[in-house]
Amino acid sequence: MASQVIPPTCPALPRPAPISLAEYRRRRQTLMASLAPNSAVLLPSAALVTRSRDSEFAFRQNSDFHYLTGFPEPDALLLLLPGREAGECVLFCQDKDATLEAWTGIRLGAEGAESEFGIDQAFENAEREARLAELLDGRETLYLPLDDGEAMALAEAVRGELQGRRRQGAVAPGGFRDLTSLVHEQRLIKSEAELALLRHAGEISARAHVRAMRSAASGLYEYQLQAELEHEFVWHGASGPAYASIVGGGANACVLHYISNRDALRDGELVLIDAGAEFDLYAGDITRTFPVNGRFSEPQRALYEVVLAAQERAVAMVEPGVTLKAIHDGVVRDLTEGLLALGLLEGALEANIDSASYRRFYLHSTSHWLGLDVHDVGDYRRDGEPRPLAPGMVLTVEPGLYVPDADDIPVEFRGIGIRIEDDVAVTEHGHEVLTAGVPKQVADIEALMINS
């Protein structure tokens, strides 16, 4: 099949509404309601990270900080002070600086933080040292991310300063508690506005996978399909990929997190693409596997149909009350049955499941949470037991089979890797597939590719 470059002729998708200031405010209020009495929250933003010498990686805000503020700049600090009359939400941000802004762009400053992001009271960082201890004076407990070195250093410095002022009546926080579990529990259940952003990220991601299918051809390189994907992401307003795009042709598909993307695509082989767009920090995450030349061989089709049947049954299971363990157990049973039918395993079904012999071909779990992080936050177990799904949760469903190139494997299956992944939201009465815009049936994939 001749290589085809898909021109950017289609209009960009219309942008969904951003998260409202009222929703950010509700999130902060919900968090503050869960805190111990007379406590406070201290949460730093992300910082710029040096890429080389005087250039930085593209800035990406800390997900928890974004969830509570929507504030898009680095080097900021959020304080939540329940009951404070002058304002419960205080933000420190970068100083306004005309010289620096001429090089790197306009900064919001304290006034912009208040007017554009609904912050009760904001100060520039030049005032942080003088004001921070004063704002936290008298708070008994300080909530912060305990695994964040910057947050811990700030908290220790404030406590030390207040302890040094005890004779003047200052009261230092008596203890630190971890903030992350409280924020992550909130983040697990998505609002309608968040679901709209995840839908949008899923639609952009689906369009990118379709573009890659239409562009695939023998002789292209994996990185060229990556370029087609990531062009589509940015064309539709995404910031770029939500994670390092995986484009694995042939046996490279058997490397679960293959990101080199340097090899040539070869006629007669499959290519596995695991890639998703990030839109307003919300992630898409899709995997599709398809033939480079547009036609599945019989062994490829046979293995693909095993994975597809397991994936479709797993998606159909998603509803309130079901657990990820139950979904995974169903996938294990389906894949093991398929491996036995194809002669890649031998013996009885239950014996193979009990011995986990399938793990030679299926190494990973079926699902993970999805949201502001591609492997999103939230506990998978409650009181030691698998957590039941609830409306507003969003997860991936991604079974796969990865056949090693080994002497005891039938030659026609060696080096084939297949994964099929969709993003699924739990609804009141079932589920919604957020990534249905990219085909996964054999006939649909072949029709799309052959007619491109």
C-alpha positions as CSV (number, residue, x, y, z in Angstrom):
1,M,0.0,0.0,0.0
2,A,1.4,3.4,-0.9
3,S,2.2,5.8,1.9
4,Q,-0.4,8.5,2.3
5,V,0.1,11.7,4.3
6,I,-3.2,13.0,5.8
7,P,-3.4,16.7,5.2
8,P,-4.7,19.0,8.0
9,T,-7.9,19.9,6.1
10,C,-10.4,19.0,8.7
11,P,-11.4,21.8,11.1
12,A,-10.2,21.4,14.7
13,L,-12.7,20.0,17.1
14,P,-14.6,22.6,19.1
15,R,-13.3,23.0,22.6
16,P,-15.4,21.9,25.5
17,A,-16.0,24.3,28.4
18,P,-13.2,24.5,30.9
19,I,-13.6,23.7,34.6
20,S,-15.5,26.6,36.2
21,L,-14.1,28.7,39.0
22,A,-17.2,27.5,41.0
23,E,-16.1,23.9,40.6
24,Y,-12.5,24.6,41.8
25,R,-14.0,26.4,44.8
26,R,-16.3,23.4,45.6
27,R,-13.3,21.1,45.4
28,R,-11.4,23.2,47.9
29,Q,-14.4,23.4,50.2
30,T,-14.9,19.7,50.1
31,L,-11.2,19.1,50.9
32,M,-11.3,21.6,53.8
33,A,-14.4,19.9,55.2
34,S,-12.4,16.7,55.5
35,L,-9.5,18.2,57.6
36,A,-9.0,17.9,61.3
37,P,-10.1,21.0,63.3
38,N,-7.8,24.0,63.3
39,S,-5.6,22.8,60.5
40,A,-4.2,24.1,57.2
41,V,-3.1,22.9,53.8
42,L,0.2,23.7,52.2
43,L,0.7,22.6,48.5
44,P,3.4,23.7,46.1
45,S,2.9,23.9,42.4
46,A,5.2,22.2,39.9
47,A,8.4,24.0,39.0
48,L,10.2,24.4,35.6
49,V,12.6,21.6,34.9
50,T,15.9,22.2,33.0
51,R,16.2,20.3,29.8
52,S,19.6,21.5,28.8
53,R,21.6,24.5,29.9
54,D,19.2,27.5,29.7
55,S,16.2,25.7,28.1
56,E,13.4,24.0,30.1
57,F,11.0,21.2,29.4
58,A,7.5,22.4,28.5
59,F,5.8,23.2,31.8
60,R,3.2,20.9,33.1
61,Q,1.3,21.7,36.3
62,N,1.2,19.4,39.3
63,S,-2.0,17.5,39.0
64,D,-3.2,18.0,42.6
65,F,-2.4,21.7,42.5
66,H,-4.3,22.0,39.2
67,Y,-7.2,20.1,40.6
68,L,-7.6,22.5,43.4
69,T,-6.8,25.8,41.6
70,G,-6.6,25.6,37.8
71,F,-3.7,28.0,38.2
72,P,-1.3,27.4,35.3
73,E,2.1,28.9,36.4
74,P,5.1,27.4,38.1
75,D,6.6,28.3,41.4
76,A,3.3,28.9,43.2
77,L,2.2,27.9,46.6
78,L,-1.4,27.2,47.8
79,L,-2.5,27.6,51.4
80,L,-6.0,26.6,52.5
81,L,-6.9,28.1,55.9
82,P,-10.4,27.0,57.0
83,G,-12.3,29.6,58.9
84,R,-10.0,32.5,58.0
85,E,-12.0,35.7,57.8
86,A,-9.8,37.4,55.3
87,G,-10.1,34.4,52.9
88,E,-9.7,30.7,53.2
89,C,-7.7,30.3,49.9
90,V,-4.3,32.0,49.7
91,L,-1.9,31.8,46.8
92,F,1.7,32.9,46.4
93,C,2.7,33.3,42.8
94,Q,5.6,34.5,40.6
95,D,6.4,38.2,41.0
96,K,5.4,40.6,38.2
97,D,8.7,41.4,36.4
98,A,8.7,43.4,33.2
99,T,12.2,42.3,32.1
100,L,11.6,38.6,32.6
101,E,8.1,38.9,31.1
102,A,9.6,40.3,27.9
103,W,11.5,37.0,27.6
104,T,9.1,34.4,28.8
105,G,5.6,35.8,28.7
106,I,3.2,37.8,30.9
107,R,2.8,36.6,34.4
108,L,-0.6,36.7,36.2
109,G,0.7,38.2,39.4
110,A,-1.3,38.4,42.6
111,E,-4.0,40.6,41.0
112,G,-4.5,38.1,38.1
113,A,-4.6,35.1,40.4
114,E,-7.5,36.7,42.3
115,S,-9.5,38.1,39.3
116,E,-9.0,35.2,36.9
117,F,-8.8,32.2,39.2
118,G,-11.1,33.1,42.1
119,I,-8.4,33.0,44.7
120,D,-9.5,34.8,47.9
121,Q,-6.2,36.4,48.5
122,A,-2.9,36.3,46.5
123,F,0.6,37.6,47.1
124,E,3.7,37.5,45.0
125,N,6.6,35.3,46.0
126,A,8.6,38.3,47.2
127,E,6.2,38.4,50.2
128,R,6.3,34.7,50.9
129,E,9.0,34.6,53.5
130,A,7.5,37.5,55.5
131,R,3.9,36.2,55.4
132,L,4.0,32.4,55.4
133,A,4.6,31.9,59.1
134,E,2.1,34.6,60.0
135,L,-0.6,32.8,58.0
136,L,0.1,29.4,59.6
137,D,0.5,30.7,63.1
138,G,-1.9,28.9,65.5
139,R,-2.8,26.0,63.1
140,E,-2.4,22.8,65.0
141,T,-2.1,20.4,62.0
142,L,-0.5,21.0,58.6
143,Y,-1.6,18.9,55.7
144,L,0.9,18.6,52.8
145,P,2.3,16.0,50.4
146,L,4.8,14.3,52.7
147,D,6.8,12.9,49.7
148,D,7.4,16.4,48.3
149,G,10.8,17.7,49.4
150,E,9.9,21.3,48.8
151,A,6.7,21.1,50.8
152,M,8.5,19.4,53.7
153,A,11.3,22.0,53.7
154,L,8.8,24.8,53.7
155,A,6.8,23.2,56.5
156,E,9.8,22.5,58.7
157,A,11.1,26.1,58.1
158,V,7.7,27.5,59.1
159,R,7.5,25.3,62.2
160,G,11.0,26.3,63.2
161,E,10.2,30.0,62.8
162,L,7.0,29.8,64.8
163,Q,8.7,27.7,67.6
164,G,11.3,30.5,67.8
165,R,8.5,33.0,68.5
166,R,6.8,31.1,71.3
167,R,7.6,33.9,73.8
168,Q,5.7,36.3,71.6
169,G,2.7,34.0,71.6
170,A,3.2,32.2,68.3
171,V,1.9,28.6,68.0
172,A,3.6,26.2,65.6
173,P,1.8,23.3,63.9
174,G,2.1,20.2,66.2
175,G,2.1,17.7,63.4
176,F,2.2,17.1,59.7
177,R,-0.3,14.9,57.9
178,D,-0.3,13.6,54.3
179,L,-2.6,15.5,52.0
180,T,-2.4,13.3,49.0
181,S,-4.8,10.5,50.1
182,L,-7.6,13.1,50.7
183,V,-7.1,14.9,47.4
184,H,-6.8,11.6,45.5
185,E,-10.0,10.3,46.9
186,Q,-11.8,13.3,45.6
187,R,-10.1,13.0,42.2
188,L,-11.2,9.4,41.7
189,I,-14.8,10.5,41.1
190,K,-15.1,12.7,38.0
191,S,-17.6,15.6,37.7
192,E,-19.6,16.1,34.5
193,A,-17.2,18.8,33.5
194,E,-14.2,16.5,33.9
195,L,-16.0,13.8,31.9
196,A,-16.5,16.3,29.1
197,L,-12.7,16.9,29.0
198,L,-12.0,13.2,29.1
199,R,-14.4,12.6,26.3
200,H,-12.7,15.3,24.3
201,A,-9.2,13.9,25.0
202,G,-10.6,10.5,24.0
203,E,-12.0,11.8,20.7
204,I,-8.8,13.6,19.8
205,S,-6.9,10.4,20.6
206,A,-9.2,8.3,18.5
207,R,-8.8,10.6,15.5
208,A,-5.0,10.3,15.9
209,H,-5.2,6.5,15.8
210,V,-7.4,6.6,12.7
211,R,-4.8,8.9,11.1
212,A,-2.0,6.5,11.9
213,M,-3.9,3.6,10.5
214,R,-4.5,5.5,7.3
215,S,-0.8,6.5,7.1
216,A,0.8,3.1,7.8
217,A,2.8,1.5,5.1
218,S,5.8,-0.8,4.7
219,G,9.1,1.2,4.7
220,L,7.8,3.9,7.0
221,Y,9.5,4.2,10.4
222,E,7.7,3.9,13.7
223,Y,8.6,7.5,14.5
224,Q,6.8,8.6,11.4
225,L,3.6,7.1,12.7
226,Q,4.3,8.8,16.0
227,A,4.6,12.1,14.1
228,E,1.2,11.5,12.5
229,L,-0.4,10.8,15.9
230,E,1.1,13.8,17.6
231,H,0.3,16.1,14.8
232,E,-3.4,15.2,15.2
233,F,-3.1,15.8,19.0
234,V,-1.9,19.3,18.6
235,W,-4.0,20.1,15.6
236,H,-7.1,19.7,17.8
237,G,-5.8,21.8,20.7
238,A,-4.2,19.2,22.9
239,S,-0.9,20.1,24.6
240,G,0.6,17.0,23.1
241,P,0.8,13.3,24.2
242,A,-0.4,12.4,27.7
243,Y,2.6,10.0,28.0
244,A,5.4,8.8,25.7
245,S,3.8,7.4,22.6
246,I,4.4,3.7,22.0
247,V,4.7,2.7,18.3
248,G,5.9,-0.9,18.1
249,G,6.2,-2.8,14.9
250,G,6.7,-6.5,14.7
251,A,8.3,-8.0,17.9
252,N,8.7,-4.5,19.4
253,A,5.0,-4.8,20.2
254,C,6.0,-7.4,22.8
255,V,7.9,-4.8,24.8
256,L,5.2,-3.3,27.0
257,H,6.6,0.2,27.3
258,Y,8.6,0.3,24.1
259,I,9.2,4.0,23.3
260,S,12.3,4.0,21.1
261,N,10.1,4.1,17.9
262,R,13.1,3.9,15.6
263,D,12.6,0.8,13.6
264,A,11.1,0.4,10.1
265,L,7.7,-1.0,9.6
266,R,7.7,-4.2,7.6
267,D,5.2,-5.8,5.2
268,G,3.3,-8.7,6.8
269,E,3.9,-7.5,10.4
270,L,1.5,-5.9,12.9
271,V,2.1,-2.5,14.6
272,L,0.9,-1.8,18.1
273,I,0.2,1.9,19.0
274,D,-0.4,2.9,22.6
275,A,-0.9,6.7,22.6
276,G,-3.3,9.4,23.9
277,A,-3.7,13.1,23.9
278,E,-3.6,15.4,26.9
279,F,-6.2,18.1,26.8
280,D,-6.4,20.7,29.6
281,L,-4.3,18.1,31.6
282,Y,-6.8,15.3,31.2
283,A,-5.5,12.2,29.5
284,G,-6.6,10.0,26.6
285,D,-5.2,6.4,26.5
286,I,-5.9,4.2,23.5
287,T,-4.1,1.1,22.2
288,R,-4.8,-0.4,18.8
289,T,-2.9,-3.1,16.9
290,F,-3.2,-3.4,13.1
291,P,-1.4,-4.8,10.1
292,V,1.2,-2.6,8.4
293,N,-0.1,-3.7,5.0
294,G,-3.8,-3.4,5.9
295,R,-4.6,-7.2,5.9
296,F,-4.3,-9.6,8.9
297,S,-2.7,-12.9,8.2
298,E,-4.6,-15.9,9.5
299,P,-2.4,-16.4,12.6
300,Q,-2.5,-12.7,13.4
301,R,-6.3,-12.6,13.0
302,A,-6.7,-15.7,15.2
303,L,-4.6,-14.2,18.1
304,Y,-6.3,-10.8,17.6
305,E,-9.8,-12.2,17.9
306,V,-8.9,-13.8,21.2
307,V,-7.8,-10.4,22.6
308,L,-10.8,-8.6,21.1
309,A,-13.3,-11.0,22.5
310,A,-11.7,-10.7,26.0
311,Q,-11.7,-6.9,25.7
312,E,-15.3,-6.6,24.5
313,R,-16.5,-8.8,27.3
314,A,-14.5,-6.9,29.9
315,V,-15.9,-3.5,28.7
316,A,-19.4,-5.0,28.9
317,M,-18.8,-5.9,32.5
318,V,-18.1,-2.2,33.6
319,E,-20.9,-1.0,35.8
320,P,-21.4,0.1,39.4
321,G,-20.6,-2.6,42.0
322,V,-18.3,-4.6,39.8
323,T,-14.6,-4.7,40.8
324,L,-11.5,-4.4,38.6
325,K,-10.5,-7.8,40.0
326,A,-13.6,-9.4,38.6
327,I,-13.0,-7.7,35.2
328,H,-9.4,-8.9,35.2
329,D,-10.3,-12.4,36.3
330,G,-12.7,-12.6,33.4
331,V,-10.0,-11.5,31.0
332,V,-7.6,-14.1,32.3
333,R,-10.1,-16.8,31.8
334,D,-10.9,-15.6,28.2
335,L,-7.3,-15.3,27.2
336,T,-6.3,-18.6,28.7
337,E,-9.1,-20.3,26.8
338,G,-7.9,-18.7,23.6
339,L,-4.3,-19.7,24.2
340,L,-5.4,-23.3,24.8
341,A,-7.5,-23.3,21.6
342,L,-4.5,-22.0,19.6
343,G,-2.1,-24.5,21.0
344,L,0.0,-22.0,22.9
345,L,-0.9,-23.6,26.2
346,E,-1.7,-27.2,27.0
347,G,-3.8,-28.9,29.7
348,A,-6.9,-28.0,31.6
349,L,-8.3,-24.5,31.8
350,E,-8.5,-24.3,35.5
351,A,-5.1,-25.8,36.0
352,N,-3.6,-23.2,33.7
353,I,-5.4,-20.4,35.5
354,D,-4.3,-21.7,38.9
355,S,-0.7,-22.1,37.9
356,A,-0.7,-18.7,36.1
357,S,0.9,-20.2,33.0
358,Y,-0.9,-17.5,31.0
359,R,1.5,-15.0,32.4
360,R,4.1,-16.0,29.9
361,F,1.8,-14.2,27.4
362,Y,-0.2,-11.7,29.5
363,L,2.0,-9.8,32.0
364,H,-0.1,-6.9,33.2
365,S,-3.4,-5.9,34.8
366,T,-6.4,-5.2,32.7
367,S,-7.3,-1.7,34.0
368,H,-6.1,1.4,35.7
369,W,-7.8,4.7,36.7
370,L,-7.7,7.5,34.2
371,G,-8.0,11.3,34.7
372,L,-5.5,14.1,35.2
373,D,-2.8,11.4,35.2
374,V,-2.8,8.6,32.7
375,H,-2.3,6.2,35.6
376,D,-4.6,8.2,37.7
377,V,-4.8,8.3,41.5
378,G,-7.2,6.6,43.9
379,D,-7.1,3.5,46.0
380,Y,-7.8,0.2,44.2
381,R,-8.7,-1.5,47.5
382,R,-10.8,-0.6,50.5
383,D,-10.2,-2.4,53.8
384,G,-8.1,-5.0,52.0
385,E,-10.9,-5.8,49.5
386,P,-11.2,-4.8,45.8
387,R,-13.0,-1.6,45.5
388,P,-16.4,-1.7,43.7
389,L,-16.8,0.6,40.8
390,A,-19.0,3.7,41.2
391,P,-20.5,6.3,38.9
392,G,-17.9,8.9,37.9
393,M,-14.9,6.6,37.9
394,V,-13.0,6.3,34.7
395,L,-10.8,3.4,33.8
396,T,-9.0,1.7,30.9
397,V,-9.7,-1.8,29.7
398,E,-6.7,-3.2,28.0
399,P,-6.0,-6.9,27.7
400,G,-3.2,-8.1,25.5
401,L,-1.1,-11.1,24.4
402,Y,2.6,-11.0,23.8
403,V,4.1,-14.1,22.2
404,P,7.8,-14.6,22.7
405,D,10.1,-15.7,19.9
406,A,11.0,-19.0,21.4
407,D,11.7,-22.5,20.0
408,D,8.6,-24.1,21.8
409,I,6.2,-21.6,20.2
410,P,4.6,-22.4,16.8
411,V,6.6,-20.4,14.3
412,E,3.5,-18.6,12.9
413,F,2.8,-16.9,16.3
414,R,6.3,-15.9,17.3
415,G,7.0,-12.3,18.0
416,I,3.3,-11.2,17.7
417,G,2.2,-8.6,20.3
418,I,-1.4,-7.5,20.5
419,R,-3.1,-5.1,22.9
420,I,-6.6,-3.4,22.6
421,E,-7.4,-0.6,25.0
422,D,-10.3,1.8,25.5
423,D,-11.2,4.4,28.1
424,V,-14.5,3.7,29.9
425,A,-16.5,5.9,32.3
426,V,-18.8,4.3,34.9
427,T,-22.3,5.6,34.7
428,E,-25.4,5.2,37.0
429,H,-26.6,2.2,35.1
430,G,-23.6,0.9,33.2
431,H,-20.8,2.5,31.2
432,E,-19.8,4.9,28.4
433,V,-16.9,4.1,26.1
434,L,-15.0,7.4,25.6
435,T,-12.8,6.2,22.8
436,A,-15.2,4.4,20.4
437,G,-14.2,6.6,17.5
438,V,-11.3,4.3,16.4
439,P,-12.2,0.9,14.9
440,K,-11.1,-2.4,16.5
441,Q,-13.1,-5.0,14.6
442,V,-10.9,-6.8,12.0
443,A,-13.2,-6.0,9.1
444,D,-13.5,-2.3,10.1
445,I,-9.7,-1.9,10.4
446,E,-9.0,-3.6,7.1
447,A,-11.7,-1.5,5.3
448,L,-10.3,1.7,6.7
449,M,-6.8,0.9,5.7
450,I,-7.4,-0.6,2.3
451,N,-9.7,2.4,1.3
452,S,-7.3,5.0,2.5
